[in-house]
Amino acid sequence: MPIRDELYRDMVASREAAEMEAKRADRRRWILVLAVCFLWQIAGGAIVVAAFALLLPPDDAVQLLWAGCGIATAGTVLTVALGAPKKGREG
């Protein structure tokens, strides 16, 4: 039994609307992930700046420097790995 033209157009329109909404949701999720990554980078950068700005013994300054680099890197990697939109997965 063939599908009526108007029913077919309605089905196509609803499918296109759902696809556009899914793309919007993906973009919103990516923007949130990128914002959180940016916050991790700022936190790590602040710790690195503190390593140079504070008058600390050299050993403590090096530890603070590496801690800032580790926080910025690990925070970004974990945020992208856990928060990025995945195909075929809800929310």
C-alpha positions as CSV (number, residue, x, y, z in Angstrom):
1,M,0.0,0.0,0.0
2,P,1.7,3.3,-1.1
3,I,2.1,6.2,1.4
4,R,0.1,9.3,0.6
5,D,2.2,12.3,-0.5
6,E,1.2,14.5,2.4
7,L,1.9,11.8,5.0
8,Y,5.3,11.2,3.4
9,R,6.1,15.0,3.5
10,D,5.0,15.1,7.2
11,M,7.3,12.1,8.0
12,V,10.2,13.7,6.2
13,A,9.6,17.1,7.9
14,S,9.5,15.5,11.4
15,R,12.6,13.5,10.7
16,E,14.5,16.6,9.5
17,A,13.3,18.5,12.6
18,A,14.5,15.7,14.9
19,E,17.9,15.6,13.1
20,M,18.3,19.4,13.5
21,E,17.5,19.2,17.2
22,A,20.0,16.4,17.7
23,K,22.7,18.5,16.0
24,R,21.8,21.4,18.2
25,A,22.1,19.2,21.3
26,D,25.5,18.0,20.1
27,R,26.7,21.6,19.6
28,R,25.5,22.6,23.0
29,R,27.3,19.6,24.6
30,W,30.5,20.4,22.7
31,I,30.4,24.0,23.9
32,L,30.0,22.9,27.5
33,V,32.9,20.4,27.1
34,L,35.1,23.1,25.6
35,A,34.2,25.6,28.4
36,V,35.1,23.0,31.0
37,C,38.4,22.3,29.2
38,F,39.1,26.0,29.1
39,L,38.5,26.2,32.9
40,W,41.0,23.3,33.4
41,Q,43.6,25.1,31.3
42,I,43.1,28.3,33.3
43,A,43.5,26.4,36.6
44,G,46.7,24.7,35.4
45,G,48.0,27.9,34.0
46,A,47.4,29.7,37.3
47,I,49.4,27.1,39.1
48,V,52.2,27.4,36.6
49,V,52.2,31.1,37.0
50,A,52.2,30.7,40.8
51,A,55.3,28.5,40.4
52,F,57.1,31.4,38.8
53,A,55.6,34.3,40.8
54,L,56.0,32.9,44.3
55,L,59.3,33.0,46.0
56,L,59.7,29.3,46.6
57,P,62.7,27.1,46.9
58,P,63.6,25.6,43.4
59,D,62.4,22.1,44.3
60,D,59.0,23.3,45.3
61,A,58.7,25.5,42.3
62,V,59.5,22.6,40.0
63,Q,56.9,20.5,41.7
64,L,54.3,23.3,41.4
65,L,55.2,23.7,37.7
66,W,54.7,20.0,36.9
67,A,51.5,19.9,39.0
68,G,50.0,22.8,36.9
69,C,51.0,21.1,33.7
70,G,49.5,17.8,34.9
71,I,46.2,19.4,36.0
72,A,45.8,21.2,32.8
73,T,46.5,18.1,30.7
74,A,44.7,15.5,32.7
75,G,41.6,17.7,33.2
76,T,41.3,18.4,29.5
77,V,41.8,14.8,28.5
78,L,39.3,13.5,31.0
79,T,36.7,16.1,30.2
80,V,36.9,15.3,26.5
81,A,36.9,11.6,27.1
82,L,34.0,11.6,29.4
83,G,31.9,14.5,28.2
84,A,32.1,14.5,24.4
85,P,29.0,13.5,22.6
86,K,29.1,9.9,21.3
87,K,27.1,8.6,18.4
88,G,24.3,6.2,19.4
89,R,24.3,7.3,23.0
90,E,21.7,9.3,24.8
91,G,22.6,12.3,26.9
